[in-house]
Amino acid sequence: MKDRVKVFSGWGASCNAVVGVGDITGDGKSDLVGRDTSGGLYRNDSKGNGSFGSRVKIASGWQGYKGLF
């Protein structure tokens, strides 16, 4: 088993759901999708080294859903 690695901090104030979705950008690296408390859906592209780039808004209106899958 590998040690845990911190990938982000401070999400609790604005983000209420995060999911690893696989490669949604087509670059061969697994990306993340997160939802903020106002229902905005964001993608964080993997850099391929265990870190992720800045978030990019991909949708809105997701505040009514309980989770992301």
C-alpha positions in Angstrom: 0.0 0.0 0.0 1.3 3.5 -0.9 1.3 6.4 1.5 -1.5 9.0 1.2 -0.7 12.1 -0.8 -2.4 15.5 -0.3 -3.7 16.8 -3.6 -5.8 19.8 -2.5 -6.5 21.8 0.7 -9.3 24.2 1.6 -12.0 22.5 -0.4 -14.4 22.2 2.6 -15.5 25.8 2.4 -16.6 25.7 -1.3 -16.7 22.1 -2.5 -19.1 19.5 -1.3 -18.4 16.6 -3.7 -15.3 15.3 -5.5 -15.0 12.2 -7.7 -12.2 10.7 -9.8 -13.8 10.2 -13.2 -11.0 8.7 -15.2 -9.7 10.4 -18.3 -12.3 12.9 -19.5 -9.9 15.1 -21.4 -8.5 12.4 -23.6 -4.9 12.9 -22.6 -4.4 9.5 -20.9 -4.4 11.0 -17.4 -7.2 10.5 -14.7 -9.0 13.8 -14.0 -11.2 15.0 -11.1 -14.7 16.5 -11.1 -15.9 18.6 -8.1 -19.1 20.4 -7.3 -19.2 23.6 -5.3 -21.9 24.5 -2.7 -23.8 26.6 -5.3 -24.1 23.8 -7.8 -21.2 24.6 -10.1 -19.4 21.5 -11.6 -15.7 21.8 -12.2 -13.0 19.7 -13.9 -9.4 19.5 -12.6 -7.1 18.1 -15.2 -4.4 15.7 -14.0 -0.8 16.7 -14.6 0.3 13.1 -14.6 2.6 13.5 -11.6 0.1 13.2 -8.8 -1.1 16.9 -8.9 -3.9 18.6 -10.7 -4.3 21.9 -12.6 -6.7 24.7 -11.8 -10.4 24.0 -12.0 -12.4 24.7 -15.2 -16.2 25.1 -14.9 -18.0 22.5 -17.0 -21.6 22.9 -15.8 -24.0 24.5 -13.4 -27.3 23.6 -11.6 -26.0 20.5 -9.9 -26.9 21.6 -6.3 -30.0 19.3 -6.2 -28.0 16.1 -6.6 -26.8 14.2 -3.6 -23.6 12.8 -5.1 -21.5 12.5 -8.2 -20.7 9.1 -9.7 
